[in-house]
């Protein structure tokens, strides 16, 4: 999160910057903390626009983003 940024604003910015998707948060699912300087927020969110970046447009963070069939995760 950036200084002065809400959790919702950080979600929207990070998901747009890294994989290239626009999201609308639905609910906060989980908070993970590994000390005061590392906190992860997991959201359920709806895709409202954008698309995964192409490999030639991706950076190291966005290359990790992929779609998975929910059945393959079971």
Residue pairs with C-beta under 8 A, 6 or more apart in sequence:
1 7
1 10
2 10
2 13
5 13
7 28
7 41
8 25
10 41
11 23
11 25
11 41
11 43
11 45
12 22
12 23
12 25
15 21
15 22
15 23
15 45
16 22
16 23
16 50
17 61
17 62
18 59
18 61
18 62
18 65
19 52
19 53
19 62
19 65
20 50
20 51
20 52
20 53
20 57
20 62
21 47
21 49
21 50
21 51
21 52
22 47
22 48
22 49
22 50
23 43
23 45
23 46
23 47
23 48
24 45
24 46
24 48
25 43
25 44
25 45
26 43
26 44
26 45
26 46
27 43
27 44
28 41
28 42
28 43
29 42
29 43
29 44
30 40
30 41
30 42
31 39
31 40
31 41
31 42
32 39
32 40
32 42
33 39
33 40
52 62
52 65
52 66
52 67
53 62
53 65
55 63
